[in-house]
């Protein structure tokens, strides 16, 4: 949809003004300590497939090594702000009669990292704001606050505790969500609390990690309370090192999912068990591959229980210290879109993160996900991202991102394609609170 020059300036001016104010603060702080390296993460804001995002985040964090980066975590306060203007070619994710729009984005973040003895803690806030020029129903304001701590109890025992609270939304057309959303976007609040023991180290012969997580989701608008649920997860992961380059893996878990509305018949328990191996073939190649069985047992007699194979595979290739390729595939059990049914999600994808120079970074990824519902419905998603970031100074980046979204389904009328572009200005500063 065409936007006049006046409207465009109305979008750009607030974003630039905020960026300049933040940059002034960053300039004052830049002499204290340089900001840590930019993380090239996939974000949920522009994703058609939140499950793919979860898959990427479940892999190990990737930090590109640059000669001027200082090792270790910044102890103190880190502030970041991204502001930009984007174009969405299919705002409502429709097959026909598509509508496009310009939007502006604002993403502030603040982190506090601290150390006491051998222990560490972290507090953080991340915001995600978007405002569309023509379609105000697509505007959203998301928030995430979190806290976690790592207690080094003994030479071979750690205790990790973390919690987070989120206010978010379901992007239109995203995996597992409603097919048609009249009016404003579906919004929700989510909480998670996780406690984990780590017995042993990666370099020791054996390592055992038991953990428990309690979580829940509540929808806050559009009459979607039927989707509200609580979940408790209990998991155990074991690792046995055969050689310096090869180790065995075993992981199992039990989950209890309870929906708060009696109209929802998806209450169930899930158990899974996986066996596999991990390897460090060379200094450049590593990975983990686990395969097993997943059982879903529904409490409603009208729903059939099931057993299905499951897997989790990740392979990393680091040809250079400044370049990393990750390929992955996994199966997971996911919640429904309100009456459709619990479904299995099979994801396949790859990421490439590369620093062409000390200032120019590339971040690209592709994901293909198949959502197999208990009913006759099957959806297939493709997401492709390509982004470049140029570091003007230690506290100022300029970025450009392109994303292609695609859904194909055996349900008539819900296929769509979408092209999105985003230009961003990112500023940040870090200040140490102690030695």
N, C-alpha and C positions, 0 to 999 in steps of 0.2 A: 504494500500500500504506500503510495507516495506521501512523503512528509515535506512540508514547506520548510524553507530555510529558517524562518522565524521559530518554528517548533523545534527544529534541530538545535538552534542556539540555546533555546530554553532548556534543553536536556544537557548540553555540553557545559554551559556556564556553571551550574551548581557543582558539577563533578570536578571541574578544573579548580574552582575556588576552594573546595574542601581539600583537594590534593595539594594545593599550594600552601595552605595553612599547615597541613601535616608535614609537608616538606620543610617548612621553616623550623618546626620542632626537630625533625630528623637531622637537619644541618647542625643545630646546636648540640645534638647528642653524638654526632658521628665521630667526634674526636675521642669519646670515652672508650668505645669498643665497637669493632665492625659487626654488622648484623651477620648471623650465621647463614650458611649457604641456602639459596632458594630451593624449596622443595617443589618438584615438578609433579604435583598430584592431580589426579582426576577428581573433579568436584561434582557433587550431586546436582548443583544448580542447573546445569545444562544437559543432564543425562536423561536419555530415554529409558535407561535400564539401571535402576538403583542396585539391583543384584550384581551387575557387573562392577559397579563402584565398590561394593562390599568385597567382591573377589579381589580387586586390585589392592584394596587397603589391607586385606588379610595377608598379602605377601610382605616380605621384609621391606622396610623403608629403603628407598634408593636416594643416596646423596652423591651427586657428582663431585669428584675430587678436583679441586683447583689449587694451584700453588699458593695463592694468597689466603686460603681458608685456614683458620685456626682450629685445631682438633678440640674435641670435647664440647660439652653443653655450656651455653652461656648461662652463668649464674647471675640472675638479676631479672630485670624487666625487659621484655622485647615487645615492641609495638609495630604493627603493620597495618597498611591500608591499601586496598585496591579499589580503584574507581575507573569506570569505563563506559563506553557506549557500544551497543550491540544491535544486530539485526536478526530477527526471527522470521524465517520464510513461511512457516506454517504454524501460527500461534496456537490453533485449536487442535492440531494433529488430526486433521480430517482427510478423507480420501479425495473428496471433491470440494469445490467452492472454497478453496484455501484463502486465508487472510494472513497478511504479513504486517510487521510493525517494528518500529525502533524502540529500544528500551535503554535505560541507563542502570548501571550496576554499582553497588557500593558494598565492600566487604572489609569491615574493620576486624582487628584481632589484637588481643593483649595476652601475654604470657608472663608468669612469674615462676622462675626456676630457683630452687634452693638446695643446699646440701647441709646436713648436720652429721658430723662424723663420717661414717661410711654409708650413710643413708641419704636419700634424696626425695624431693617432693616437687610437685608442679601444680599450678592453678592456671586456668585459662578461660578466655571468652572468645568466641568467634561469631560474627554476625554476617548475614547475607540478605541484602536489600535489593529489590528490583522494582522499577517503575516503568510501565509501558506508556507510550505516547498516546495511543488511541484506545486500547482495551484495558481499562482499569481493573477488570475482573482478574487479570493475570498478575497484578501486583502482588508481591509477597514480602514478608519480613520474617526471617528465620533467625533463631538464636541457639547457641550451644554454650553451656558452661560445664566445666569439668574439673576434677581434681584427682590426682593419683600420687601414691607414694611407694617407694621401694625401700624395704628394711633389710639390711644385710645383717641377719641375725648371727650367723656363724660362717666359717669358711665354706661350708657346703649347703647352707640353708638361707634362702631369701623368702620374704613375705611381701607380696604386692597387693595393694588395695586401690581400687579405682571406682569412681562414680561420675556419672554425667546426666545432665538434663537438657532436653532439646525441645524447641518449638519449631515445627517444620510444616511442610506441605507435600502433597503428591503432585508431581508434574503431570500434565496431561499426556496420556498415551504411554505412561511408564509401565514397566513390567508388573503384572499382578494387581493393578489398580482398576478402578471402574472404567468401563468402555466409554460411557457418556456422562459428562459432569456438567449439568446446567448451572449457569451462574458462576460464582466464585470458586476458586480451587478448594479441594478438600484439605483441611488443616488438622494438625494433631499435635499432641505433646507426648514425649517419650522419656522414660527414665531407665537407667541401668546402674547396677551395683555389682562389682566383681571382686572376689577375693581369690588369691592364687598363692600356693606354696611351690617353690622351686627347690627340689632336693637334689643336690649334685650340680656339677658344672658341665658345660658342653665339652670341655677337654677331658673330663673324667670318664671312667669306664661306663658308668650308668648314671642316668638322670631320670627323675620321676617328677611330674608336674600335675598335681590334683588342683582343680579349681571349681568354683561355683559362681553362677551369675543369676541374678534376679532382675527381670526387666518387665516392662509393660508399656502399652500404647493406648491413648485415649483420643478419639476424634472429637473435635470441638465445634464443628459446624456441619451444615447440610444434612442433618439427621442421620449421621453415619455411626451412631453409638453401637449398632449391631456388630461393628468390626472391632470393638474394644477387647483387649485380651491382656492376660498376665502370663508370664512364662518363667519357669525355673529350670536351669541347666546345671547338670553335674557331669564333669568330664575328668578323665584321667589320661595322661599322655606319658608314655615311656620311651626311653631312648637308650640303646645299648651300642657302644662303640666297638666294632670288630677290629678295625685298623685306624690309622690316622686319617684315612680318606674314605672310610665306609662305615656306616652305622645302620642298625635296624630300628624300626619305629613301630609302635603299637599305640592305638588311640581308641577310646570308647566313651560313650556318653549316654545319658538318660535325660530326657526333657519332658516336662509336663506343661501343656498349653491349655489354659482355661479361658473361655470367653465369658464376658460379664452379662451378655444378653442371652436369654434362654432361646431366642429365635435362631441363634447361630449354633449349628450342629457339628462344629469342627473341633470340639474339645477332644483331646487325644494325648497319648504318650508316644514318644519316639525313642527308640534305642538304635544305636549304630556301633559298629566295631570295624576298625580298619587295621591292616598290617601293611608294612612297606619298608622301603629303604631310603636312606639319604646318602649323598656322596659329594665329595670334593675331588672330582677327577683330576683337575689341574688347578692352578691358581686362577684360571680364567673360566672354568666350568664347574657348576655345582647344581644341586637340585634335591628334591624330595618327591617321592611317588608312593601314595598309599591307596589301597583298594579294599573294599569290604562290603558289608550288607547293611541296609537301612530298613527298619521295621516301623510301620505306622499303625497304631492300634487306636481306633476311634471309640469313644464312649457311647455314641449314638448307634443303636442297632441297625439303623437304616443305611449306614455307611460301611463299606467293605474295608477290612484291614488289608494291609499289603506288605510285601517284602520286595525290595528292589536293590540292585547293585548300586554302590556309591563309590566315589573316588575323589582324590585331591592330589593334583600333580602340579609341580612348579619346577621349571628349569631356568637357570640363570647362566648367561654368557657375558663375560666382561672382557672384550678384546683389548680395551685400553682402560686406564684408570678413570678416564673421563667419558666412558661410553658403556652402557649396559643394556642388554636385551633380556627380557623375561617372557617366557611362554607359559601358559597355565591352562588347566581345565579342571573343573570340579562339578560335582552334583550336590544340590542342597534342597531341603524341604522348606517351602515358603507358605506364607499366609495367603488367604484368598482376597478377592476384590469385592467382597460383600455378596455372598450367595452363590458364587461360582464354584468354589471348592478349593481345598488345599491342593497344591500342585508341586511337581518336581521341576527344578530349574537346572538345566545343563548348560554350562558356560565354557566357551573356548576363546582364547584370545592371546594377544601379544602386546608388549610395550617396548618402545625403544626410547631411551633417554641419552642424549649425547650433547657434549659441549664442543662446538666447533672451535671456539676460542675461549679465553677466560671471560669474555663478556657475552658471547652469543650461545644460547642453549636451544636445543630442540627437544620437544616432548611430543611423541606420537603414539597412538594406541589404536587397536581394533578389537572389537568384541562381538562374538556371535553367540546368542543365547536362545535356547529352545525351552518354552514353558509348556509342560505337558500336564493339563488339568485332569482331574478325575472324570470329568465329563468328556464329550467328544471334541472339546475345544483344544487347539494347539496353536500357540503364537510363536513366531520366530522374529527375533530382534537383531539388528545390526547397528553398531555404533562405531563411528570412526572419528578420531580426533587428530588434529595437527596444529601444534602451537610453537611459536618462536618467542623467545624472551631475550631482550638486549639490556644488559646492565650498564646504564649510563654512569652511575657512581655506585659506591657501596650501599647507598640507601635509596637509590632510585632505579627502577626498571621500567621498560616499555615492552608490552606484550601484545601479540596478535594470535587469535585462536579461531580455527574453523572446525565445525562439527557437523557430521552428517548422521541423521537418525532415520531408521527404517523399521517398519513393522509389516509382517505378512502373516495372515491368519486364515484358518479354514472357516472362520465366521465372516459372512459377507459384509462388506461395507466398512470395515475397520482398518483396512490397510492405510498406511500413510508414508510419506517421505518428507524430510525437513532438512533445511540447510540453515546453519546459524553462524554468525560472525561476531567476534567481540574484539574490540581494541581497548587495552587497559593501561593505566598508569599505576605503578605499585611503588609505595614508599615504605620505609621501615627503619627503625633504630633500636639499638640494644644498649642498655646501661647496666654495668656491673654494680651490685650492691655490696661487694666485699672482695677479698683476695681470692 
